[in-house]
């Protein structure tokens, strides 16, 4: 797999060599992505996978999916709350 990635101009590592902590975040994201999207559908072709991935990441995960790290708010709710607090402080 790394050879195929490199041949396509893709660097397969997301962190420093030998650092399991860098890779853990990426592996956690990959597991979530597969569990919540990829394994729930029978995909017609690569184009459908690309479109589904875009919709999942941009419309759902980055905007509406509740995130534990954000106090169980969606990213949009968290940003709204941050903006309100920032405006009140100004």
N, C-alpha and C positions, 0 to 999 in steps of 0.2 A: 504493500500500500504506500509506504513512503516514496518509493520509486515513481509510482503513478502520480502522486501529488507533485513531486518535484518536476516531473516531465510536463505537468500542466501549469507550472509556475506557482504552485502553492507550497508554502512552508508548513509542514505538518505539526510542528510544535507550537504551543501557545505560551510556553514559559521557559524558564531557565533550565538548562540541562542538569539533571540530577535533583531537582527540587520537586518533591512530591506534592508540596503545598500549592504550587502554581498549577499543577495538573489537576488537582482535586476539584477546583472550581470549574474547570472546563469539563471534566467528566460528570460533575453534578448537572451542569447545564445540558450536556448531551443526553443524559438519562431522562431529564425532565422533558426535553424536546421530543425524544423518541416515545416516551410514555404518553404524553398529552397530545401528540399529533401523528407522528409517523406510523406507529403500530395500530392506530385506530382506523386506518383507511386502506383500501386497495387502490393503489395509484395507477392511473391509465398510462402515464409516461412521465419523463423527467420534467417536462413543462408544468404538469399539474403539481408535481412535488415542489418545484420552485415557487409557483404561485401560492400553494398552501403554506410553505415555509414563510414567505413574505407576509401573508395575512396573519399567520400565527404570531410572528415576532413583532411586526409593526402595529397591527390592529388589536391584538389581544395581550401578548406578554408585556410589551412596553407601555401599554396604555391602561388596560382594565384588569389584568390578572392581579389578585391580591398577593403582596410580597411580605413575607415574614420580616425581612430586614427593614422594611419601611413601616413597621408597627401595624402590620396587617391592613395596610391601605394599598390601593392601586397606585402605580406611578403617577397617574394624572391627579388623583386625590392628594397624594403627598406633595406634588408640585404646587397645587392650589393652596394647600395649608401653609407651605413654606412661603409662598408669595404673600399671603395674608399677614403672616407674622412679620415678614420683612417690611411690608408697607406700614404696619402698626408701629414698628420700631423707628421708622424714618421720620 
